[in-house]
Amino acid sequence: MNQLKKILGFVWMVLGPAAMIFMFWQAMDKIGIAQAAVSAAVNDSARELARSIAINTILQWSIIILVFLPIACGMIIFGKYAVDGAYDHLPQTSEELE
């Protein structure tokens, strides 16, 4: 069981940065699509609507990345502790906590 904890700890350490890289990549892709819609707008009202959508897209992805960045860091820290063996012995009773 301890070996499984260490393997999964390594998985968490890899998954944290991989998730953030994927999110940055998706954010740049979606923001680029929104910016392209602004450039492709044919009149002023369509351009204003596309610009509003582009601003909302940037705001949404900024919030998503700001929320998930600490989560990804926590995954790395949790994985490091698992690989180091901090979870090899978990307390079974309250006496073991002291």
N, C-alpha and C positions, 0 to 999 in steps of 0.2 A: 504494500500500500504506500509506503514511503517513496518507493521508486516512481510510482504513478504520480504522486504529489510533485516530485522533482521534474518529471517530464511535463506535466501540466503547467508548472511554474515557468518552464522555458517557453511553452506555447503562449502563456500570458505575456511574457516579455517580448515576444515577436509580434503578437497580435496588437498590442498597444500602438507602436509606431506604424504598423501596417494600416491600421484603421485610420490614423490621422493622415497618413499619406493619401489614402483613398479619398478621405473627406476633402482634403485640399484640392485634389485632382477634380473631384466632382464639382466643388465650388467654382473653380476656375472655368470648368466646362459650362456650367449653368449661367454664370455671370457673362461669359463670352457670348452665349446664345442670346441673352437679354440685351447686351450691347449691340449685337448685330441687328436685332429687331429695331433698335433706335435708328441705326443707320439706314435701314431699309424702308422706314416709314415714308410715305409719299406726300403727306400734307402735315400742316402744323398740329392739328388736333390728334392725328395718329402718332406723330412724333412725341407729343406731350404725354399721351397715354403710354407709349412704349418706354419713355424715360421714367415715368412713375413706376412701371413694372420693373424696370432695371434697378431702380433704387430699392424697391421692396425686396428684390432678389438678393442684392448685396447685403441688406440688413438681415434677412433671414439666415443667410449662410454665415454671416459674422456671428450671430447668436448661436447657431448650431456648433460652430467651431469653438467658440468660447466656453460652451457648456461641456463639450466632449474632450477638450484638451486636458482638464484635470482628471477626468475619468481614465483617459489613456495613460496619464502619468501614474495614477493609482494602480492600473493593471501592471505596469512595469515594476513598481515597488512591490506589489503583492507577489509577482512572479519571482523577483529577486529573493524575497524572504522564503518562498517555497523552495527555490533551488538551493539556498543556503541551509535548509533543513530546520527552519524556525517552527514549522508545523509538524515535525516528526512525532512529537509527543504532545497530545492535547489533553488537558486535564479532564478527568472523569468525575471527580467529586469536588465540592467546594473547598475541602481541606488542601487539595493539590494546588489551589490558586495562591496560597500564602507562601 
